Amino acid sequence: MRTDIFARLDREPEPPKIETPRMSRHRIALFGGTLAFYLAIVIAVLMSSWLVALDWKVMLFRPYQQWPGIHAFLDYYVVLGQRGPTAVMVACWLGWRSWRQHTLRPLLTLGASLLLLNVTVGAVKIGLGRLGPHYATQIGSAELFAGGDIFPSGHTANAVVTWGILAYLAATPRARRYLSAMSAIVSLGVGLTTVYLGTHWLSDVVLGWAAGLLILLGLPWAEPMITRAENWIFAAREWLSARGRTAAPQPAVAGAPRPAPARITAAGDAAQSPAGTGGHQTTAITATGSRPRAHSAPPPHPGHAVRSERTPVTPAGSRRPPHADRTPRGGATPARPVAGG
């Protein structure tokens, strides 16, 4: 029995109507405003403005020393922003959604969003090279272009995208509202947790929120690519299935004649297979490696023929050709002509 996702798709090949988000004017306006906010944060950090001074004030405040009682809990809570565990959890849920809705779009959308996240956030991290609070070298400095990789916050951006994709793929407006609120609370908590633990500046977290939101708002532009990828996967699957069917061996036809196997007998016997349609004999195969007998066989009686010298009798009669100079056993003796008349 097939247990993969395609077995479900084969049983019910017509998927239900799933609403695909489009780039409406409202979404485009939100995307433009978020992009402007993103660029403003980057410029403020590059210019070492008041935002950098606020970063240092929060860092020197050391929140993890002010409230040490919640440190153990927040060490586990920040895992909700790590890419590996969150991607596995959300992929399991979206895999079940794909099986129920007979489409690969949820999984492909998750893959596209994570790919965009890695490319955009990773490029800015490497390009700006900002050091974290624990590795800062000069008070009041933005710590840019020093070989770091924390600006923007990857935990925060990943929390926004990974949990926000559930709201993006929600089937009903009510579910979309609830999931949007849940993803906002989780991503907000993950960002503030990194500030509490001292692993990120406050501006890192703010830029991470903006980076993740840009990915979610721009996903409708990737919907045509996701649709083409899904069609290509199903087309490749159909091609492989057709190729497997043509390469499968053909089963044997019932009632077809099969060659009779040669019978292996003990040494000294001359067993033969039944005669074929053409009247030819099949050569007997003698087992030379058989177990030797414990006692030797008695010599044949003078008045009897050896078994190997007997002519095997088949329903079609004797195979030995008749001799003109022999008289059939039990028949009358033909009269001989008398010499001289």
C-alpha distance (Angstrom), angle and dihedral (degrees) to the residues before:
residue distance angle dihedral
M1 . . .
R2 3.81 . .
T3 3.78 113.2 .
D4 3.81 101.1 176.3
I5 3.77 125.2 108.3
F6 3.80 92.3 -101.8
A7 3.82 91.5 64.1
R8 3.80 89.1 65.0
L9 3.79 90.4 47.1
D10 3.82 90.2 52.2
R11 3.80 93.0 52.4
E12 3.81 93.0 52.3
P13 3.82 107.8 19.6
E14 3.82 96.2 175.1
P15 3.84 110.1 82.8
P16 3.79 119.4 -151.0
K17 3.77 121.4 -106.7
I18 3.82 108.5 -84.7
E19 3.77 118.3 -172.6
T20 3.79 112.4 -123.1
P21 3.83 115.7 -152.1
R22 3.79 114.4 -117.4
M23 3.79 132.4 -157.0
S24 3.79 97.9 -99.6
R25 3.78 123.7 178.5
H26 3.78 90.7 -101.3
R27 3.80 91.4 53.5
I28 3.79 92.3 46.1
A29 3.80 90.3 51.6
L30 3.81 91.0 50.6
F31 3.80 90.7 47.8
G32 3.81 91.8 51.2
G33 3.80 93.2 47.7
T34 3.81 92.6 48.2
L35 3.79 91.1 48.2
A36 3.81 91.1 51.8
F37 3.80 90.0 49.5
Y38 3.82 89.9 49.3
L39 3.79 92.6 53.3
A40 3.82 91.3 45.7
I41 3.82 91.2 56.4
V42 3.80 91.8 49.0
I43 3.82 92.4 49.2
A44 3.81 91.6 47.1
V45 3.79 91.3 54.4
L46 3.80 92.8 44.3
M47 3.81 90.3 53.7
S48 3.85 92.8 46.0
S49 3.80 89.8 -125.7
W50 3.80 130.4 165.1
L51 3.82 89.1 -64.2
V52 3.80 91.2 66.7
A53 3.82 90.1 48.4
L54 3.82 88.6 52.5
D55 3.79 89.3 51.2
W56 3.80 90.5 56.4
K57 3.80 93.5 46.6
V58 3.79 91.9 53.8
M59 3.78 91.9 45.3
L60 3.81 93.9 50.2
F61 3.78 89.3 47.7
R62 3.82 86.8 64.7
P63 3.81 101.2 -154.4
Y64 3.81 92.6 -164.8
Q65 3.83 87.6 64.8
Q66 3.78 94.3 45.3
W67 3.82 94.9 54.4
P68 3.80 107.6 22.1
G69 3.81 93.2 159.0
I70 3.81 94.3 77.3
H71 3.78 95.8 43.9
A72 3.81 95.1 97.6
F73 3.82 93.2 49.5
L74 3.80 94.1 47.8
D75 3.80 90.9 50.7
Y76 3.81 87.1 66.0
Y77 3.79 96.1 35.9
V78 3.80 92.8 58.9
V79 3.83 88.5 64.3
L80 3.82 86.5 78.3
G81 3.80 85.7 74.7
Q82 3.80 98.5 48.3
R83 3.78 112.5 107.7
G84 3.79 99.5 -137.0
P85 3.83 102.6 52.1
T86 3.80 94.9 36.8
A87 3.80 93.2 47.8
V88 3.82 90.9 52.5
M89 3.81 93.4 48.9
V90 3.79 94.9 46.9
A91 3.83 92.2 42.7
C92 3.82 90.4 56.0
W93 3.80 91.0 52.8
L94 3.82 93.6 45.2
G95 3.81 90.7 46.3
W96 3.78 89.0 58.1
R97 3.82 88.6 47.3
S98 3.80 89.7 52.5
W99 3.79 90.8 51.8
R100 3.80 92.5 48.8
Q101 3.80 96.5 44.0
H102 3.84 95.8 40.7
T103 3.80 94.8 -126.3
L104 3.79 139.0 100.7
R105 3.80 93.8 -142.9
P106 3.86 97.2 103.9
L107 3.80 93.3 54.9
L108 3.79 93.4 42.0
T109 3.81 90.9 49.5
L110 3.80 90.7 52.6
G111 3.79 90.6 49.5
A112 3.81 92.7 48.9
S113 3.82 92.7 48.8
L114 3.81 93.1 49.6
L115 3.80 90.6 47.4
L116 3.81 91.7 52.2
L117 3.80 90.1 46.0
N118 3.79 93.5 52.8
V119 3.80 93.4 47.1
T120 3.81 99.0 45.6
V121 3.80 100.9 36.7
G122 3.79 93.3 38.4
A123 3.80 92.8 52.0
V124 3.81 93.0 52.0
K125 3.81 91.9 45.5
I126 3.78 93.1 53.7
G127 3.80 94.2 39.5
L128 3.83 96.5 53.0
G129 3.82 96.7 34.1
R130 3.80 97.0 -161.6
L131 3.80 120.4 -179.3
G132 3.79 122.3 -131.2
P133 3.82 126.5 -115.0
H134 3.81 92.9 -97.7
Y135 3.82 91.0 55.4
A136 3.83 99.3 41.1
T137 3.80 114.5 134.7
Q138 3.84 105.7 -173.0
I139 3.80 127.3 36.9
G140 3.79 112.1 -120.6
S141 3.79 94.2 17.6
A142 3.80 123.0 124.3
E143 3.85 89.2 -135.6
L144 3.80 92.3 -140.1
F145 3.82 127.8 160.2
A146 3.79 91.1 18.0
G147 3.81 99.2 120.3
G148 3.81 97.7 -91.0
D149 3.81 128.2 133.2
I150 3.81 109.2 -157.8
F151 3.82 104.6 98.8
P152 3.02 109.8 119.1
S153 3.79 104.9 24.1
G154 3.80 110.0 -108.2
H155 3.82 93.4 -162.4
T156 3.79 91.4 55.3
A157 3.80 96.4 44.7
N158 3.80 91.3 46.1
A159 3.82 91.6 51.0
V160 3.81 90.7 51.6
V161 3.82 93.7 49.5
T162 3.81 101.2 37.5
W163 3.80 96.9 48.0
G164 3.80 94.0 31.9
I165 3.79 91.1 58.4
L166 3.81 87.8 69.1
A167 3.79 89.9 60.7
Y168 3.80 91.0 43.6
L169 3.83 90.9 56.3
A170 3.82 96.1 40.8
A171 3.80 113.6 134.4
T172 3.82 97.9 -145.3
P173 3.84 133.2 39.2
R174 3.81 90.9 -121.3
A175 3.79 92.8 54.1
R176 3.79 89.4 46.2
R177 3.80 91.7 55.9
Y178 3.80 94.0 48.5
L179 3.79 93.8 45.9
S180 3.81 91.7 46.5
A181 3.79 90.6 54.8
M182 3.80 91.8 46.6
S183 3.82 93.4 49.8
A184 3.82 91.2 47.2
I185 3.82 91.9 52.5
V186 3.82 93.0 46.6
S187 3.81 94.8 47.1
L188 3.81 92.0 44.9
G189 3.81 90.6 51.2
V190 3.81 93.5 46.8
G191 3.81 91.7 51.5
L192 3.79 94.6 49.1
T193 3.81 89.8 45.4
T194 3.79 91.1 59.2
V195 3.82 89.1 51.7
Y196 3.81 90.2 49.3
L197 3.81 91.8 50.5
G198 3.82 91.0 48.6
T199 3.81 95.1 -122.7
H200 3.84 95.2 117.8
W201 3.77 139.9 31.7
L202 3.78 117.6 -118.5
S203 3.81 90.5 -111.9
D204 3.82 89.3 54.6
V205 3.79 89.8 59.1
V206 3.81 94.5 45.8
L207 3.81 90.8 51.0
G208 3.82 90.2 46.6
W209 3.81 90.9 56.3
A210 3.80 90.4 50.7
A211 3.82 92.6 46.4
G212 3.80 93.4 52.1
L213 3.80 92.5 45.8
L214 3.80 90.7 52.3
I215 3.82 89.8 56.0
L216 3.82 93.0 51.5
L217 3.80 93.8 45.2
G218 3.81 92.8 48.7
L219 3.82 97.3 46.9
P220 3.85 94.9 96.9
W221 3.81 87.7 67.0
A222 3.81 87.3 61.4
E223 3.83 94.8 50.1
P224 3.85 94.9 93.5
M225 3.79 90.0 52.7
I226 3.82 90.2 48.8
T227 3.82 90.8 50.8
R228 3.80 92.1 50.1
A229 3.80 90.8 48.8
E230 3.81 91.3 51.6
N231 3.81 92.3 49.1
W232 3.79 90.7 48.3
I233 3.80 92.2 51.2
F234 3.80 92.5 51.4
A235 3.80 91.9 45.1
A236 3.81 90.8 51.2
R237 3.78 89.8 48.0
E238 3.83 92.1 52.2
W239 3.80 90.9 48.2
L240 3.81 92.1 51.4
S241 3.81 91.2 47.3
A242 3.82 92.0 51.1
R243 3.79 91.1 47.3
G244 3.81 90.6 50.4
R245 3.80 91.5 51.4
T246 3.81 93.5 51.5
A247 3.80 93.0 46.3
A248 3.82 94.1 49.8
P249 3.87 114.3 109.1
Q250 3.80 115.7 -105.4
P251 3.83 114.3 -113.8
A252 3.79 119.4 -116.4
V253 3.83 115.4 -93.8
A254 3.79 113.7 -113.6
G255 3.81 112.7 -112.3
A256 3.80 96.1 21.1
P257 3.85 113.8 142.5
R258 3.76 115.4 -103.0
P259 3.79 126.0 -158.9
A260 3.78 112.2 -102.6
P261 3.80 111.6 -115.5
A262 3.76 118.1 -121.6
R263 3.80 114.2 -104.5
I264 3.78 116.0 -125.9
T265 3.80 113.4 -144.8
A266 3.79 135.4 178.6
A267 3.81 121.2 -81.0
G268 3.79 112.2 -74.0
D269 3.82 96.2 27.0
A270 3.78 121.6 107.7
A271 3.81 103.6 -155.4
Q272 3.77 115.7 178.1
S273 3.79 132.4 -164.3
P274 3.79 120.5 -119.7
A275 3.75 117.1 -81.0
G276 3.80 118.3 -92.1
T277 3.73 128.8 -134.1
G278 3.77 93.1 -84.2
G279 3.78 95.7 52.9
H280 3.83 95.5 -113.3
Q281 3.75 122.8 142.0
T282 3.80 124.4 -124.1
T283 3.78 115.1 -130.7
A284 3.82 113.0 -113.6
I285 3.79 117.9 -123.6
T286 3.79 115.3 -138.1
A287 3.78 119.5 -150.8
T288 3.78 104.7 -129.7
G289 3.77 94.9 176.2
S290 3.81 96.9 56.0
R291 3.79 121.9 131.1
P292 3.84 112.5 -86.4
R293 3.77 116.2 -113.0
A294 3.79 118.5 -106.7
H295 3.87 93.2 -134.4
S296 3.75 128.1 31.2
A297 3.78 116.1 -113.1
P298 3.84 116.7 -107.6
P299 3.80 116.6 -104.3
P300 3.79 115.3 -95.0
H301 3.79 118.9 -95.8
P302 3.80 113.6 -100.8
G303 3.75 91.6 -125.8
H304 3.77 96.6 51.5
A305 3.76 130.7 67.4
V306 3.73 122.6 -120.5
R307 3.79 114.9 -103.4
S308 3.77 91.5 -118.0
E309 3.84 89.8 53.9
R310 3.77 93.8 53.7
T311 3.74 118.8 99.0
P312 3.81 111.3 -117.8
V313 3.74 110.7 -121.7
T314 3.80 119.6 -143.1
P315 3.79 131.2 -179.6
A316 3.82 87.6 -97.6
G317 3.81 91.6 58.7
S318 3.78 133.3 -112.7
R319 3.78 119.6 -18.6
R320 3.78 94.5 -153.8
P321 3.83 111.3 100.8
P322 3.81 114.7 -116.6
H323 3.85 120.2 -103.9
A324 3.73 120.2 -134.3
D325 3.81 94.2 -147.3
R326 3.80 95.7 52.8
T327 3.74 126.7 84.2
P328 3.76 118.2 -136.5
R329 3.80 112.7 -108.7
G330 3.76 112.5 -99.0
G331 3.85 94.4 12.4
A332 3.80 127.9 121.4
T333 3.84 119.5 -91.2
P334 3.78 110.7 -111.6
A335 3.77 115.6 -121.2
R336 3.80 116.5 -102.9
P337 3.74 120.4 -138.0
V338 3.80 114.9 -106.6
A339 3.77 113.5 -117.3
G340 3.77 115.8 -118.7
G341 3.79 94.0 16.0
